[in-house]
Amino acid sequence: MPFVNAGAVTLHYEEAGRGDAVVLIPGTGAAGRTWRLHQVPALVAAGYRAITVNNRGVAPSDPATLGVTVADLVADTVGLIERLVGGACRLVGSSMGAHVVQELLLTRPDLATQAVLMASRGRPDAFSLALAAAEQALYDERVHLPAGYDAAMRALQNLSPRTLQDEQAVQDWLDLFEMAAPDVTDASIRAQLDVDLRTDRLGAYRRISTPTLVLSFADDLVAPPARGRELAAAIPGARYTEIRDAGHYGYLEQPEVVNAAVLEFFAGSTAATR
């Protein structure tokens, strides 16, 4: 089981393939293995070296403690890149992972040749703030929701209507969500919930110089396409792509379309498309 000392913490990672490195950063509470079902095989087949990581707070990486910030996770990612890659690489992040990549592009642009930001935003809005506060309250008050109810709510929040209408697909997702019901006593996941976009960063992102693809999912309730379009408009020269029939977990719902968009961006022009 490979680990890397990323400075302040030790992180678990996995890698596959040879060629130019692509580092993939998952979202809140997610393990690096979420990329391995669809994205890693596609990247390896295209000739890339895919590196997935468990952020601090997701075992077997070191735990996270209350007060952890996006700057801490950026520093962790920088340490991982410097030790495993030794220079600039391509970066892919989803949700919180995209937030980490966005901030890294500001502080260490020398470590990124291209970046893909999935299910992301550049500023909070009323719903995102309310959702973040509600999730934090569940952990703070240690509210144990019935597993079936929690699974149903996660499906509504993260999946597209098309998936919800597919009886076999939605049952598979419900089973998965129920098996992976959150542990509201997990202090590390509670700590990750504080790594949330609470201020408008669109102005800061106008300084990003790395070629960037912002990839939104049309049915995403957590990071709606409107927020993705704003983010792409703020980043000079960024490309914007919107994937149909996909919710917040669109890279798992529509992996072929997502992979094609990422690989086309990696291989092609960095000219802006809106």
DRENBA-994244 format. One record per residue (C-alpha): x, y, z; residue number from 1; residue in three letters. Coordinates in steps of 0.001 Angstrom, whole numbers, plus 524288, in hexadecimal, padded with zeros to 5 digits. Layout:
<nodes>
<node x="X" y="Y" z="Z" i="NUM" aa="ALA"/>
...
</nodes>
This chain:
<nodes>
<node x="80000" y="80000" z="80000" i="1" aa="MET"/>
<node x="80775" y="80C25" z="7FB60" i="2" aa="PRO"/>
<node x="808A0" y="81854" z="803B9" i="3" aa="PHE"/>
<node x="80F82" y="8253D" z="801A3" i="4" aa="VAL"/>
<node x="81428" y="82F23" z="80B9C" i="5" aa="ASN"/>
<node x="80DEF" y="83BB1" z="806CA" i="6" aa="ALA"/>
<node x="813E8" y="84467" z="81115" i="7" aa="GLY"/>
<node x="80A24" y="84625" z="81C0B" i="8" aa="ALA"/>
<node x="8034F" y="8392D" z="8197E" i="9" aa="VAL"/>
<node x="8051C" y="82BC4" z="813B2" i="10" aa="THR"/>
<node x="7FBEF" y="828DA" z="8086C" i="11" aa="LEU"/>
<node x="7F7AB" y="81C1E" z="80248" i="12" aa="HIS"/>
<node x="7F856" y="81BFE" z="7F384" i="13" aa="TYR"/>
<node x="7F77C" y="8128C" z="7E81E" i="14" aa="GLU"/>
<node x="7FCE0" y="813CB" z="7DA7B" i="15" aa="GLU"/>
<node x="7FB7D" y="80CD6" z="7CD8F" i="16" aa="ALA"/>
<node x="8012D" y="80E62" z="7C009" i="17" aa="GLY"/>
<node x="80D07" y="81522" z="7BA71" i="18" aa="ARG"/>
<node x="80EAE" y="82232" z="7B3FD" i="19" aa="GLY"/>
<node x="80B43" y="83015" z="7B7F2" i="20" aa="ASP"/>
<node x="80586" y="83092" z="7C59B" i="21" aa="ALA"/>
<node x="7F761" y="833E4" z="7C88B" i="22" aa="VAL"/>
<node x="7F41F" y="835F5" z="7D6F0" i="23" aa="VAL"/>
<node x="7E5C6" y="83426" z="7DA7A" i="24" aa="LEU"/>
<node x="7E050" y="83A6A" z="7E6E2" i="25" aa="ILE"/>
<node x="7D338" y="83570" z="7EC3C" i="26" aa="PRO"/>
<node x="7C863" y="83CC8" z="7F31B" i="27" aa="GLY"/>
<node x="7C434" y="83D81" z="80147" i="28" aa="THR"/>
<node x="7C53F" y="83067" z="80822" i="29" aa="GLY"/>
<node x="7C827" y="82934" z="7FB7D" i="30" aa="ALA"/>
<node x="7D362" y="81FCB" z="7F997" i="31" aa="ALA"/>
<node x="7DCA9" y="8202B" z="7EE25" i="32" aa="GLY"/>
<node x="7D731" y="81338" z="7E991" i="33" aa="ARG"/>
<node x="7CAF7" y="81A3A" z="7E4AE" i="34" aa="THR"/>
<node x="7D31D" y="81E08" z="7D8CD" i="35" aa="TRP"/>
<node x="7D7C4" y="8103E" z="7D64E" i="36" aa="ARG"/>
<node x="7CB0B" y="80AB4" z="7D11E" i="37" aa="LEU"/>
<node x="7CA7A" y="8133E" z="7C4EC" i="38" aa="HIS"/>
<node x="7D462" y="81E45" z="7C41A" i="39" aa="GLN"/>
<node x="7E0F9" y="81702" z="7C73E" i="40" aa="VAL"/>
<node x="7DF07" y="80C69" z="7BCC9" i="41" aa="PRO"/>
<node x="7DC12" y="816D3" z="7B295" i="42" aa="ALA"/>
<node x="7E808" y="81ED0" z="7B635" i="43" aa="LEU"/>
<node x="7F0FF" y="812FE" z="7B638" i="44" aa="VAL"/>
<node x="7EBAA" y="80E85" z="7A90E" i="45" aa="ALA"/>
<node x="7EEB4" y="81C21" z="7A3BD" i="46" aa="ALA"/>
<node x="7FCCB" y="81B27" z="7A83E" i="47" aa="GLY"/>
<node x="7FC82" y="8229E" z="7B50A" i="48" aa="TYR"/>
<node x="80158" y="81F61" z="7C2A5" i="49" aa="ARG"/>
<node x="7F580" y="820E1" z="7CB7D" i="50" aa="ALA"/>
<node x="7F7DC" y="823E9" z="7D9EA" i="51" aa="ILE"/>
<node x="7EC52" y="82395" z="7E34C" i="52" aa="THR"/>
<node x="7ED0A" y="827FD" z="7F169" i="53" aa="VAL"/>
<node x="7E55A" y="8274D" z="7FDFD" i="54" aa="ASN"/>
<node x="7E4FB" y="83504" z="80391" i="55" aa="ASN"/>
<node x="7E846" y="83681" z="811E9" i="56" aa="ARG"/>
<node x="7DC58" y="8320C" z="8197C" i="57" aa="GLY"/>
<node x="7D9A9" y="82630" z="810E5" i="58" aa="VAL"/>
<node x="7E02E" y="819D2" z="815E0" i="59" aa="ALA"/>
<node x="7EA48" y="81490" z="8146F" i="60" aa="PRO"/>
<node x="7EFB7" y="8224F" z="8129A" i="61" aa="SER"/>
<node x="7F21E" y="829F5" z="81F0E" i="62" aa="ASP"/>
<node x="7E601" y="82F45" z="825DD" i="63" aa="PRO"/>
<node x="7E160" y="83D3E" z="824B9" i="64" aa="ALA"/>
<node x="7DEB2" y="845B0" z="83086" i="65" aa="THR"/>
<node x="7D528" y="850D1" z="83278" i="66" aa="LEU"/>
<node x="7DAC9" y="85D2E" z="82CD2" i="67" aa="GLY"/>
<node x="7E057" y="856F7" z="8208C" i="68" aa="VAL"/>
<node x="7DFB8" y="86089" z="81539" i="69" aa="THR"/>
<node x="7E033" y="8600E" z="80683" i="70" aa="VAL"/>
<node x="7EDF6" y="86595" z="807AE" i="71" aa="ALA"/>
<node x="7F1A9" y="85978" z="80F91" i="72" aa="ASP"/>
<node x="7EC57" y="8507B" z="804FB" i="73" aa="LEU"/>
<node x="7F347" y="85868" z="7FA8F" i="74" aa="VAL"/>
<node x="80004" y="856BD" z="8021E" i="75" aa="ALA"/>
<node x="7FD70" y="84813" z="80305" i="76" aa="ASP"/>
<node x="7FB63" y="84762" z="7F450" i="77" aa="THR"/>
<node x="80792" y="84F5C" z="7F1B1" i="78" aa="VAL"/>
<node x="80F78" y="84620" z="7FA36" i="79" aa="GLY"/>
<node x="80A0A" y="83A54" z="7F32F" i="80" aa="LEU"/>
<node x="80D0A" y="84000" z="7E5BC" i="81" aa="ILE"/>
<node x="81ACC" y="84401" z="7E979" i="82" aa="GLU"/>
<node x="81DF5" y="83691" z="7EEF0" i="83" aa="ARG"/>
<node x="8171B" y="82DD4" z="7E512" i="84" aa="LEU"/>
<node x="81815" y="835D4" z="7D895" i="85" aa="VAL"/>
<node x="8234E" y="83EFC" z="7DB23" i="86" aa="GLY"/>
<node x="81DD0" y="849BC" z="7D291" i="87" aa="GLY"/>
<node x="811E9" y="84EA6" z="7CB75" i="88" aa="ALA"/>
<node x="806AA" y="84585" z="7C840" i="89" aa="CYS"/>
<node x="7F878" y="8456E" z="7C436" i="90" aa="ARG"/>
<node x="7EE66" y="846DF" z="7CF12" i="91" aa="LEU"/>
<node x="7E055" y="84233" z="7CFFB" i="92" aa="VAL"/>
<node x="7D771" y="8455B" z="7DB74" i="93" aa="GLY"/>
<node x="7C922" y="8436B" z="7DE78" i="94" aa="SER"/>
<node x="7C11B" y="84B9B" z="7E7FD" i="95" aa="SER"/>
<node x="7C9EE" y="84E21" z="7F3D4" i="96" aa="MET"/>
<node x="7D514" y="84857" z="7EBE6" i="97" aa="GLY"/>
<node x="7D2B4" y="85293" z="7E16B" i="98" aa="ALA"/>
<node x="7D2EE" y="85D24" z="7EBE3" i="99" aa="HIS"/>
<node x="7E05B" y="85826" z="7EFF0" i="100" aa="VAL"/>
<node x="7E521" y="8585C" z="7E1D6" i="101" aa="VAL"/>
<node x="7DFE2" y="86627" z="7DF87" i="102" aa="GLN"/>
<node x="7E75D" y="86B5C" z="7EB28" i="103" aa="GLU"/>
<node x="7F3AB" y="863E7" z="7E763" i="104" aa="LEU"/>
<node x="7F32F" y="86A69" z="7DA06" i="105" aa="LEU"/>
<node x="7F48F" y="87773" z="7E10A" i="106" aa="LEU"/>
<node x="7FF57" y="873DA" z="7EA98" i="107" aa="THR"/>
<node x="8075D" y="869FD" z="7E2D3" i="108" aa="ARG"/>
<node x="80482" y="86BA5" z="7D458" i="109" aa="PRO"/>
<node x="811F4" y="865EE" z="7D195" i="110" aa="ASP"/>
<node x="80CB5" y="85892" z="7D575" i="111" aa="LEU"/>
<node x="8015C" y="8584A" z="7CBC1" i="112" aa="ALA"/>
<node x="801A5" y="8571A" z="7BD01" i="113" aa="THR"/>
<node x="7F2E3" y="8556A" z="7BB68" i="114" aa="GLN"/>
<node x="7E77B" y="85483" z="7C4DC" i="115" aa="ALA"/>
<node x="7D9D1" y="84EC0" z="7C46C" i="116" aa="VAL"/>
<node x="7CFF4" y="853F6" z="7CE46" i="117" aa="LEU"/>
<node x="7C3E5" y="84B4A" z="7CF78" i="118" aa="MET"/>
<node x="7B77B" y="84ED2" z="7D6DD" i="119" aa="ALA"/>
<node x="7BD72" y="85B64" z="7DBE7" i="120" aa="SER"/>
<node x="7BA7C" y="8699F" z="7DE66" i="121" aa="ARG"/>
<node x="7C178" y="87658" z="7E12C" i="122" aa="GLY"/>
<node x="7B835" y="87C11" z="7EB28" i="123" aa="ARG"/>
<node x="7AE18" y="87775" z="7F4EF" i="124" aa="PRO"/>
<node x="79F91" y="879E0" z="7F3B4" i="125" aa="ASP"/>
<node x="7942D" y="878C9" z="7FD26" i="126" aa="ALA"/>
<node x="791BE" y="86A60" z="7FA8B" i="127" aa="PHE"/>
<node x="79FF8" y="8661A" z="7FB44" i="128" aa="SER"/>
<node x="7A1B3" y="86D33" z="80837" i="129" aa="LEU"/>
<node x="7953C" y="86738" z="80DAF" i="130" aa="ALA"/>
<node x="79922" y="85992" z="80931" i="131" aa="LEU"/>
<node x="7A6B3" y="85AD8" z="80F34" i="132" aa="ALA"/>
<node x="7A10B" y="85F91" z="81C20" i="133" aa="ALA"/>
<node x="7971A" y="85484" z="81C4D" i="134" aa="ALA"/>
<node x="7A16B" y="84A0C" z="819FB" i="135" aa="GLU"/>
<node x="7AA28" y="84FD8" z="82476" i="136" aa="GLN"/>
<node x="79EB0" y="84FF6" z="82DFB" i="137" aa="ALA"/>
<node x="79C13" y="84175" z="82BA9" i="138" aa="LEU"/>
<node x="7A9D1" y="83E78" z="83056" i="139" aa="TYR"/>
<node x="7AA16" y="84897" z="83B34" i="140" aa="ASP"/>
<node x="79D4B" y="84382" z="840CD" i="141" aa="GLU"/>
<node x="7A098" y="8355B" z="83D59" i="142" aa="ARG"/>
<node x="793A1" y="83323" z="836A2" i="143" aa="VAL"/>
<node x="792C3" y="824F1" z="83233" i="144" aa="HIS"/>
<node x="78959" y="824CE" z="826BC" i="145" aa="LEU"/>
<node x="78365" y="817B0" z="822F9" i="146" aa="PRO"/>
<node x="78C7B" y="811EF" z="818B2" i="147" aa="ALA"/>
<node x="781A2" y="81053" z="80EB4" i="148" aa="GLY"/>
<node x="77D20" y="81E5C" z="8103B" i="149" aa="TYR"/>
<node x="78B00" y="82381" z="80F53" i="150" aa="ASP"/>
<node x="78D47" y="81B76" z="80302" i="151" aa="ALA"/>
<node x="780F0" y="820C3" z="7FCA1" i="152" aa="ALA"/>
<node x="784A0" y="82ED0" z="7FFD0" i="153" aa="MET"/>
<node x="79269" y="82CF2" z="7FA83" i="154" aa="ARG"/>
<node x="78CDA" y="82761" z="7EE0A" i="155" aa="ALA"/>
<node x="783ED" y="83323" z="7EC4D" i="156" aa="LEU"/>
<node x="78F0A" y="83C8A" z="7EF29" i="157" aa="GLN"/>
<node x="799AC" y="8366E" z="7E6CA" i="158" aa="ASN"/>
<node x="79376" y="82F17" z="7DB6D" i="159" aa="LEU"/>
<node x="78C89" y="83371" z="7CF15" i="160" aa="SER"/>
<node x="77E00" y="8315D" z="7CC79" i="161" aa="PRO"/>
<node x="781D8" y="82804" z="7C19F" i="162" aa="ARG"/>
<node x="788FD" y="81F40" z="7CB42" i="163" aa="THR"/>
<node x="77DCC" y="82020" z="7D4F7" i="164" aa="LEU"/>
<node x="77478" y="81B44" z="7CA6F" i="165" aa="GLN"/>
<node x="77CDF" y="80F54" z="7C795" i="166" aa="ASP"/>
<node x="7780C" y="8056B" z="7D183" i="167" aa="GLU"/>
<node x="783F8" y="7FC9F" z="7D13C" i="168" aa="GLN"/>
<node x="78DA8" y="807D2" z="7D163" i="169" aa="ALA"/>
<node x="78710" y="80F0C" z="7DC70" i="170" aa="VAL"/>
<node x="785EB" y="8029E" z="7E482" i="171" aa="GLN"/>
<node x="79472" y="80051" z="7E2D3" i="172" aa="ASP"/>
<node x="79734" y="80E2A" z="7E74C" i="173" aa="TRP"/>
<node x="78DF8" y="80D17" z="7F2E6" i="174" aa="LEU"/>
<node x="79490" y="8007C" z="7F723" i="175" aa="ASP"/>
<node x="7A1D0" y="8070E" z="7F60B" i="176" aa="LEU"/>
<node x="79D9F" y="8131C" z="7FD99" i="177" aa="PHE"/>
<node x="79783" y="80ACE" z="8083E" i="178" aa="GLU"/>
<node x="7A3BD" y="8027B" z="809C1" i="179" aa="MET"/>
<node x="7AC04" y="80EC4" z="80A71" i="180" aa="ALA"/>
<node x="7A339" y="81638" z="813C3" i="181" aa="ALA"/>
<node x="7AAD4" y="82152" z="81A2A" i="182" aa="PRO"/>
<node x="7B027" y="81F92" z="827D7" i="183" aa="ASP"/>
<node x="7AC38" y="82C1E" z="82EB7" i="184" aa="VAL"/>
<node x="7B656" y="8295C" z="83945" i="185" aa="THR"/>
<node x="7C175" y="829DE" z="82F4A" i="186" aa="ASP"/>
<node x="7C928" y="835EA" z="83349" i="187" aa="ALA"/>
<node x="7D157" y="835B7" z="826E4" i="188" aa="SER"/>
<node x="7C5B5" y="836AC" z="81DBE" i="189" aa="ILE"/>
<node x="7BFF4" y="84150" z="82659" i="190" aa="ARG"/>
<node x="7CCCD" y="8489B" z="824D6" i="191" aa="ALA"/>
<node x="7CC44" y="84763" z="815FC" i="192" aa="GLN"/>
<node x="7BEB0" y="84D6D" z="81619" i="193" aa="LEU"/>
<node x="7C506" y="85A33" z="81A42" i="194" aa="ASP"/>
<node x="7CCEC" y="85A8C" z="80DA2" i="195" aa="VAL"/>
<node x="7C1CE" y="861AB" z="80715" i="196" aa="ASP"/>
<node x="7C137" y="86D49" z="7FDDF" i="197" aa="LEU"/>
<node x="7BBF6" y="8780D" z="806B8" i="198" aa="ARG"/>
<node x="7C0B2" y="8842E" z="7FF84" i="199" aa="THR"/>
<node x="7C01A" y="888EB" z="7F182" i="200" aa="ASP"/>
<node x="7CCED" y="884C4" z="7EB0F" i="201" aa="ARG"/>
<node x="7C979" y="88841" z="7DD0F" i="202" aa="LEU"/>
<node x="7D1E4" y="8946C" z="7DD6C" i="203" aa="GLY"/>
<node x="7DD9F" y="88CBD" z="7E238" i="204" aa="ALA"/>
<node x="7DBB4" y="88268" z="7D7C0" i="205" aa="TYR"/>
<node x="7DDAA" y="88CB8" z="7CD46" i="206" aa="ARG"/>
<node x="7EC1D" y="88B1F" z="7D051" i="207" aa="ARG"/>
<node x="7EC68" y="87CC5" z="7CC6B" i="208" aa="ILE"/>
<node x="7F544" y="87AB3" z="7C0B7" i="209" aa="SER"/>
<node x="7F4B1" y="86BD2" z="7BF82" i="210" aa="THR"/>
<node x="7ECAE" y="8667D" z="7B40F" i="211" aa="PRO"/>
<node x="7E017" y="86239" z="7BAA5" i="212" aa="THR"/>
<node x="7D3EB" y="85A7A" z="7B754" i="213" aa="LEU"/>
<node x="7C801" y="85CF5" z="7BFCB" i="214" aa="VAL"/>
<node x="7BEF8" y="85154" z="7BEB5" i="215" aa="LEU"/>
<node x="7B138" y="852AC" z="7C444" i="216" aa="SER"/>
<node x="7A61F" y="848EB" z="7C50A" i="217" aa="PHE"/>
<node x="798FA" y="84D8B" z="7C00D" i="218" aa="ALA"/>
<node x="79104" y="847DE" z="7CB50" i="219" aa="ASP"/>
<node x="79A92" y="84B30" z="7D63A" i="220" aa="ASP"/>
<node x="7935D" y="85106" z="7E1E4" i="221" aa="LEU"/>
<node x="79FA9" y="852C0" z="7EA15" i="222" aa="VAL"/>
<node x="7A7DA" y="85A02" z="7DFF6" i="223" aa="ALA"/>
<node x="79E12" y="85E3D" z="7D58B" i="224" aa="PRO"/>
<node x="7A290" y="86121" z="7C7A8" i="225" aa="PRO"/>
<node x="7A024" y="86FA0" z="7C9DB" i="226" aa="ALA"/>
<node x="7AAF2" y="86F91" z="7D40C" i="227" aa="ARG"/>
<node x="7B3DA" y="86802" z="7CAD3" i="228" aa="GLY"/>
<node x="7B19F" y="871B7" z="7BFE3" i="229" aa="ARG"/>
<node x="7B512" y="87CD3" z="7C92D" i="230" aa="GLU"/>
<node x="7C17A" y="875D4" z="7CD05" i="231" aa="LEU"/>
<node x="7C581" y="8737A" z="7BEEA" i="232" aa="ALA"/>
<node x="7C2A6" y="881AA" z="7BB73" i="233" aa="ALA"/>
<node x="7CB80" y="88630" z="7C675" i="234" aa="ALA"/>
<node x="7D74B" y="87DDA" z="7C2B4" i="235" aa="ILE"/>
<node x="7DE4B" y="883CF" z="7B6FA" i="236" aa="PRO"/>
<node x="7DD5C" y="87AF7" z="7AB14" i="237" aa="GLY"/>
<node x="7D610" y="8703A" z="7B249" i="238" aa="ALA"/>
<node x="7CDB6" y="866A2" z="7AACE" i="239" aa="ARG"/>
<node x="7C01B" y="86302" z="7AF89" i="240" aa="TYR"/>
<node x="7B92F" y="8561B" z="7AD0F" i="241" aa="THR"/>
<node x="7ABF5" y="851EF" z="7B24B" i="242" aa="GLU"/>
<node x="7A84F" y="84393" z="7B31D" i="243" aa="ILE"/>
<node x="79A05" y="83FF0" z="7B165" i="244" aa="ARG"/>
<node x="79291" y="835F2" z="7B99F" i="245" aa="ASP"/>
<node x="79C58" y="83703" z="7C4C9" i="246" aa="ALA"/>
<node x="79B8B" y="83BAE" z="7D2D5" i="247" aa="GLY"/>
<node x="7A645" y="83EE8" z="7DC8D" i="248" aa="HIS"/>
<node x="7ABF7" y="83150" z="7DA9C" i="249" aa="TYR"/>
<node x="7ABF5" y="83326" z="7CBEF" i="250" aa="GLY"/>
<node x="7B98E" y="82D7A" z="7CA17" i="251" aa="TYR"/>
<node x="7B3BE" y="8209F" z="7CEE4" i="252" aa="LEU"/>
<node x="7A67D" y="82218" z="7C839" i="253" aa="GLU"/>
<node x="7AB9B" y="825F4" z="7BAC3" i="254" aa="GLN"/>
<node x="7B9BD" y="82131" z="7BB05" i="255" aa="PRO"/>
<node x="7BB7D" y="81F42" z="7AC69" i="256" aa="GLU"/>
<node x="7B756" y="82D33" z="7A941" i="257" aa="VAL"/>
<node x="7BF3A" y="832C9" z="7B47E" i="258" aa="VAL"/>
<node x="7CB63" y="82B14" z="7B0CE" i="259" aa="ASN"/>
<node x="7CA3D" y="82F37" z="7A2A1" i="260" aa="ALA"/>
<node x="7C960" y="83D8F" z="7A696" i="261" aa="ALA"/>
<node x="7D530" y="83C7D" z="7AF8C" i="262" aa="VAL"/>
<node x="7DD9A" y="83532" z="7A5B4" i="263" aa="LEU"/>
<node x="7D9E7" y="83E77" z="79AA7" i="264" aa="GLU"/>
<node x="7DDCE" y="849EA" z="7A333" i="265" aa="PHE"/>
<node x="7EAAF" y="843AD" z="7A6FC" i="266" aa="PHE"/>
<node x="7EDFC" y="840A4" z="798E1" i="267" aa="ALA"/>
<node x="7E885" y="84C99" z="7921E" i="268" aa="GLY"/>
<node x="7E8A5" y="85B35" z="79186" i="269" aa="SER"/>
<node x="7E7B7" y="863AE" z="79D96" i="270" aa="THR"/>
<node x="7DFF8" y="86E25" z="7968C" i="271" aa="ALA"/>
<node x="7D411" y="872F4" z="79DD1" i="272" aa="ALA"/>
<node x="7C6A4" y="86DB8" z="79A6B" i="273" aa="THR"/>
<node x="7BA74" y="872CE" z="7A0EA" i="274" aa="ARG"/>
</nodes>
